[in-house]
Amino acid sequence: MRSVVVALAALLVVVAVAVAQDPGSDPSSTTPEPTTTANIPPPADTPVPTPTETPVDPGVPPDFAEVQWRDSKALGLPARQGRLRNGTLLPELGEDFFTWDPIYNRIPNREWRRWGTDRLIRTIITVIHAYRTERDSVQRVGIMDLSRPHGGRFGRNFGGLGHASHQNGLDADILYPRKDGTEARAMKPKDVDRKLAQDLVDRFVAAGAVKVFVGPHLNLKGPKNVVVPLIYHDDHLHVRIK
């Protein structure tokens, strides 16, 4: 009886060992439990990119952006055999100025009357922008005739009194500021704000104007032979550069 028990025990051991070594039971085939990765924030000192804007030079008049600049050349003289090569067009309106048609007395001036050298356009816009920057509440400055697209004569046959000069893109007619602050032509000397008008005259002289013709009834001052009183200029100043 004892030998039978021993034999049964030995048989159980053999079976247990065989089950433990069963090749069909591969632990590596067990599908692992899915795991998730924690959403770990970046370190506090990690730099975060921020959008940047191209800096704008505060000294550059904003109206420059509206001009199609050309390398212009003034030929001949302002009042004799003048021509304009590669003229630059003054826009009809800007942040600091408006254009005024002297024949129809309205905004804007017609395109074919608004051509000058690039240097003239740059001078006008720069002076007017500085003037308005320092006088924040003042009205925009009116600009009348410059030259025709290719220069040349600009006489009575082009309307009104015409111009003896304005032939080669170096002349511009600038309206005086009005006392009432409206953006229009001052038809009489009493309508002109003489303090503001004198400021504009001084600024154009400082910018290198060789002539500034002014109204004989306005008592505007400036360097001798540069600021010159002239008939038919009580409603505008006439700037000429070299």
C-alpha positions, 0 to 999 in steps of 0.5 A: 500500500505504501508503495502505491502512494509513493508511485502516485506521488511520483506521477503527480510530480512528473505531470506538474513538471510537464505542464510547467514546460508546455511550449504552447504557454508563451508568456511573451505572447500576452498582450500588454495593457495599454498605457498613456503618456502624461501631458507634461508641460514644458519647463517654465523657462522654455522661451515661447516664440511671439510674432514680431512686426517690422518697425516703422520709422516714425520719421518717414511720412506715411504718404510716401507709401502711396507714391510710385517713385521714379528717378525723375529729371528736370530739363531746361528752366522752370519758365523757359524750355522746361521739360520733365523726364520720368515724372513722379505723380503726386497722389490726389489725397494723402493723410497730410494733404489734399489736392485742389483743382484751381480751375474747377475749385474742388477736390481733387486736382486732375491727374495731369496737373500733379506731376513733378520730380521725385525730389519735389514730391519728397520735399512737399510731403516731408515739409507738410508732414512735419508741419502737421505732426507738430500741429496735431489738430491743424487741417490738411494742407492743400496742393494745387498745380505742379507740372504736366506729365512731361513738363512743357508750357502750362499757359492760359490754354490749360485753364485759368490764368495759366503759369509762366513757369511750372515747366520742369517739375520743380514748382508747386502751388500750396494753399494757405491754411484758412482761419476757419480750418476748412480744407478749401482755397482761401479766396480772400486775404482775410480768410488766410491764417497768417500765422500758419501760412508763415510757418509753412513759408519758413519750413519750405525755406528751411527745406531748401526752396530757392523761391517762395512767391507769396501774396503781396497783401499777406505781409509774409516774411523771409530771406530777401530774394527767396521769399518774394511777394508776387501778384496773384499769390494771395490764395497760395504760396508758390514753392520752387526747388532747385 
